[in-house]
């Protein structure tokens, strides 16, 4: 699994067709992709890595505090199969490394469940739907986190 992790002042996601919306204040926006070889093990590893990732500033302004150590931060998780887009062979992205729909949906929600087990509220995007994501990147701080099968 792979996540694009963005430290945000605020973020929201809106389903284009219905207008349903999820949003957070300060915290992390996660764009989460599932690889075709991923299992529930990778979902749990990714959740653990992100929960313990030292991404927030401490009193000295150093990036040294994790979600687990900083109550009051939110997490917005958005499924995004395009994070496994491959462009080495052409200008048109290939998504053959991304998990099929059913596997991707199952493992994305396993990941969300693992994140919630740490006590975080984790609103989500709308799996398989066209969405608009809005964010105010704080820092800016953006990281790519991979856990390989």
N, C-alpha and C positions, 0 to 999 in steps of 0.2 A: 504494500500500500504506500501511497505517497500523499503528502499534504503540503499545500502551499499555506504557510502560516503567516498571517499578517497581524501585527499588533495595531489595534485600532482605538480611536477615541469613540467611534460609533460605527455601526454597520447594520445594513438591512438587506433583505432579499424579498423580492416580490414576484409571485407567479404571474406571468403575463396574461394568461387567459382569464383567471378568476379575480386577480387583484389580491389574493391572500398574501399576507405579509408576516415575516418574522424579523425581529430586530434586537439589537443589544446596545449597551453603552460601552464603557471602557472594557477592553478585553482582547480576545483573539477571534479573527475571522479565519476559518479553515476551509480551504477548497480541497476536498478529499477525493482521490481517485483510487480505484480498486484494480489491481493487476489480475490478469486472467489466471495466474497460478496462486493467488492469495487464498488464505483460509482464515478461520476465526483466530488462529494464532497471530497472524499479522495484524488483524484488527486490534487485538489486545495490546500487542507490542507498540503499535502506533499511539494508542490512547495513553499508555504508560509514558512513552517518550514525551508526548506533548504535555501531559499533566505535570511532569517533572522538569520540563524545559525551562531553563533560567533565561527569561525573555523580558522581564520587567525591571525597571530601574530600582536600585536600593537607595538609601538615604544619601549616598555619595554620588548618585547619578550613574552608577555602573550597572550594566545589564547583568543582574545577579539574583533575581527573585523569580520563582516559579509560580504557576497558577495555584499549586497546593500551599504555597507560602504567602499568598496574597489574596485574602478574601475580598470580595467585592468586584472581582473581574468576571466578565461574562464570556461565553463561548458561543459562536454561531457557526454551525457546521453545514456546509453546502456540498452536495455530491457533484463531482465534476470529472467525467470520464476523459475530458480533453487533457488533463494533466499528464496522461500517458501518450499524448500525441507525439509521433516520431516524424522528423523532417530530414533525416540524414540522406535519404535517397532521392527526394524530390521536394518541390516547393509546396506540394499538397500534403497536409498531414495524414499519416496513417494511424489508425486507432486499433490495430490488431492486438496490441499488448493490453488493452483495456478489457476488463471482465465483461462477459455477456450481461444483459440487463438483469436477469433474476439473481445471478451470483453477486453482481455489483450492489443491488438493492439490499440483499440479505447481509452482506458484509459491511456495507455502510451503516446499517442500523445496529449491527453488532458493535461497531466502533462507537456509535453514539451511546449505546447502553453502557459500554465500558467507561466512557467519559463521565456519564451521569453517576456511575457507581462511586466516583470520587466526591460526589456531593455538588457538582456543578449543574446548574440549569443549562441545558443545551438545546436552544431552539434550532430548527433545521430549515434548510431550503425544501424544495418540493421535488422529490426524486422523479426523474424522467420528464420533467416539465421545462418549458422555456422560462427562464427567470432573468430578472434584472438584479444585479448586486451593486449596492452602493456602500462606499466605505470612506472613512477618513483615516488614512494610515498615520499612525503615531510614531514619529521618529524621523523618517520612515524606517520601520523594521519589518523585513520580509525574509523568511527562511523557507527552504525546501527540505522536508523531512521524508526520508525513505526508510522503509523496512522491507527488506527483500525476503521472498520465500526461500 
